[in-house]
Amino acid sequence: MKTDTIAAIATAMSSSGIGIVRISGEDAVSIAEQIFQMKNGKKLSEMPTHTIHYGHIHDGEEIIDEVMVLLMRGPKSYTREDTVEIDCHGGVYVMKRILETVIKYGARPAEPGEFTKRAFLSGRIDLSQAESVIDVIQAKNEFALKSSMKQLSGSVSEAIREVRGEVLHEIAFIESALDDPEHISLEGYPEKLKEIVEGVSEKIEKLLSTSENGRILKEGISTVIVGKPNAGKSSLLNTLVGEERAIVTDIAGTTRDVLEEQIQLNGILLNIIDTAGIRETEDVVEKIGVDKAKKYVEDADLIIYVVDTSTALDENDFEIMELLQERTAIVLMNKSDLTPVTTVEEVKKHLDKTVISISAKEQIGIEELEEKIKELFFHGEVSFNDEVYITNIRHKTALQEALHSLHLVVQSISDGMPEDFYSIDLMNAYEELGSIIGEAVEDDLVEEIFSKFCMGK
């Protein structure tokens, strides 16, 4: 582990009221003391931990800024090292000038995520908690933030350690029995182990069952709006976004490419794509847009199919409905404020999906749409009291590998294999689970994870 002192700007590089320059390492206090003059004339090194002090940052005789300095001595700090945070004015130049001065007097620039990496290496947090830090920073909705904060508090770690402890107990028993068969009998043990492994597998399967909800909590629902030209797709997008993002005209084919937006519905993030109207066309540019629309339909979590109820269904509608037969979709009967030509019953004959009557223009039926989306993607109430959500693809993969190894243990028991076969697969499961929390993990993986962090965190 590096013991040199690091420094970085911990706030965004833009003009703001306050900026923070963070210093961490064994020389953090002495470096800060060289450039910080307290207003009362006292020395920073003589001050108790977790105190705040007023004064000025100097570079020799030059006064750089008027600041507040926070002193946090290790191990009671984020990195478990001595840490100093300089709260300065939030101008880009002044922050850079203070950082340059800190580096001039002995610190080195921190690497991306190095403060959190030091927190991990010092044992203050495990790897899953470290990864949740960046998830908190990048959270785009209420559910994602709550999930990330729960993981930061150790919810995933606790669940993994519990399961891992059960696996380790059985590994130790088998190894002990093989080393000392005279005193430790394995008679009847395979049946007992099978029951234990199946119980552990159920716990892992329960964690894995949350991963789809977890992905949606973190990344949002990939949503595509489709319909034939002039059905009201762009009007719907503008209504959901709350501003005029898409051009709306009475001319069919106005949207010729895709428009992408992120919106919040009931705390859920929707990554919405408004596509070109799907129809047969000889227009080369519009045809490219139609082909793109069909491709987005294949990859979407949710398709919102907008039907113009003021016109009759035609071959373009039938083509769209055929595309949606095996997809998660909601049908919106738009222009419900006008005299209907197409009815719900007619649509239901061709497509058995949820149908909601709306008017994008009058903003009628939007709340019902929001509730239906929530119902489709979250089975039961989303709760952060007891439920642990797997939101990280790395964690999901490790859990799947661990579960596979446990299935091999059950298979070995059924095939009457020797006990040392059980131990090999149990150890594989143990190591896969350990990779989630940062035990039994390669250095290059650690480097890759922390390289994704922002500077100063």
Phi, psi and omega in degrees: 000135179291138179247359179290163185269132184245158179212150178196159171280124187264356179247170183296145180277070177208159182295131181204176182293317184229143171235152180235128172250121185255136177234134180217137179142175186293339179256012185302315184290316182293324177294314180298322182295329180292333186246354184246122176251116181287145182299326181274003176082359181280168180263140180298323183295341181266357184274148178289160180293157179057051176232159181241137186226144183256140178176208183229148172267129181241151164237094189067238180272348184276127174274125182266315183196158173269126192220168165246136181242128178261128181250121178228108182276145176291155005271006182272062177212173183301319183265354189067014174248167171300131183226136175234132176241126180260113176268108185244181173292147191272030174280144182301315183295316183293323177297315179296322181294318178293317178299317178300322180291318178300316179293321179301326184264015167133347179273168172239156179298134179287149173279162177306129177072011188289331177295315179291325177299319178292325176297321178291312183294332179276355178086008180290322175225157175267182188292323180294324176291321178299318179294329180290338177299312180291330176293323176298315180298321186266001182303133184246000178205170185300315183295318180298319179295314181297317179297316181295319179294323178294321177293322178297327179283354173106018183296315179293315181304315182298315180296317181292317181296323179297311180295318182296323178297321178295319180294316181298321180301318180288324176299313181298320180296314181298314181298319179296318181294321179290328179282332185223066184295338181291330184251341181238115184267141176257012180294126181077358183291321182306319179295319179295317181297321180301318179296318180294314181296321178296324176294317178295320179298321178298320179295319179292319178298324178295319177296316181295329181294342179271353190293327180290315173301319180298318178298317181292321177301319186277313189261337184094173182263121176287111190238129180242130175264123179233166179160168178284166183304142175067022179278343181111019181297312182292325176297320177297315179302313180298323179294316181292319181286327180091012177204167182280090179264327182252144177287128181242122175219173176276358183274121179296139178090016180298315178278113185250347177228191180262147172244135182242134179216155172246130179224162178253128173233114181053037179081358180261137180274127173249124172266096191265135175239121175265121187256167174295147177300134182275116177198163173287130182212150176263350179290120186299314182294315180296324180298322177299318179296320179295317178298322177297318180302315180296324179292319179296326178300320181297327187260356188281151170284324184219136173245129173256112183261115182264121179253132176276103184287349180276357177231163180282152173297143178225188184297332177293318176298316182296324177294317180297314181298327177295320178297331188264000185305317184256018184247158172282114187216153173235133179261126177252117178275092187278164180066038179293349178280352179255168178294122186285141172252321177259134182253166177301318182300320179297318179294318183297334178297329185254338186213115182269079179227168175298132180239130180232132176274129181222168165225104180300325181294317183265000180059042177261136176088000183291320179297320178297322177297315180301313182295322181293321178298315180298319180295322182293322190257346178232107182280109186086178183285134176286119185231145179244017180282308183242332186287136173255125181255130175272110184249353186255126182297328178296317179296317180299315180298317180296319178296320178296319179294318178297317180296320177299317179296321178293324176297325178294325177298312179300319179296318179297322178295315180297326180276358179070031181287158178298158186297331181293339174293322178299317185298322181298312182286327175298320179294323177298316179297318180300317181289322177298316177296322179296330180294334180293318184263001173100006173263142184059050181233142183285148181299323183293330176292318177300315180298318181295318181297311185284342177292343180276352180285159174282160177294139177091357177240000000 
